[in-house]
Amino acid sequence: MPILRLLTLLLALSATPARAEPLSLGLPIACALGSDCWIQQYPAHGAGEGAQDYRCGHESYKGHDGTDFRVRDMSSRADVVASAAGRVKAARDGAADRLVRDEAGRAAVKGRECGNGVVIDHGGGWETQYCHMRKGSVAAKPGDAVEAGAKLGEIGASGDAGFAHVHLTVRQNGKPLDPFDGGPATGAACGIKGTPLWSLQAAAALAKDGSSDLIETGFHHGKVDLRTLKPARSGPQIPPKTGPRSPSICGRSTCRRATRSL
């Protein structure tokens, strides 16, 4: 083989890591799953408004193609990390952190629903995308080689986000896959048993999530309205010393809102 051709081949191989086998994914967030962070929504299965998660539950919504890992609120700092080694394909920073509550808010971020995010190319047609990171926190740029667990940024609420979280989308050849069963992330029926893409360590951590749908409890001086919750604090507020007090709960179902991430 001519030397020039050999050098060209070696450069091509070093630019994009070869990967024919399925990805082995780590968690995209550095936190204690089940106590400091939770999965709020899974990729959607089935068509129409009755879309379900891979377990045929209701922790998803129509068209949702990724997994949402949330923290309690914007005061909870957590790093977003690479789920697998690869090379950064695209990155964006500078979008403001604000909770989208209505159609006007969604229209304001149209075309930038991912907010501050990173796309990593893992080779073999595989890529992962991380959305909604905190403004000013993105620590990766296009062309960077990253290892699994490398910091990409911090969890935030940029783009079309209704709560502080990172949205992870896994794609192969441009098609979103559900990392919980290895099958299509949208359109396919739920309950299909496939091979998960999570690593053994990630799977062990994921087993600790879902023990309770309760995220936080407390007392509030009035009715809790999700539209009035602030980015700095998305759980029940400390009530004033005077006035009526009523119990309030912030759970995965009560805090859930459709966030078109991509």
Summary of the structure (lengths in Angstrom):
residues: 262
radius of gyration: 19.5
end to end distance: 43.9
largest distance: 83.8
contacts: 856
relative contact order: 0.21
helix: 11%
strand: 31%
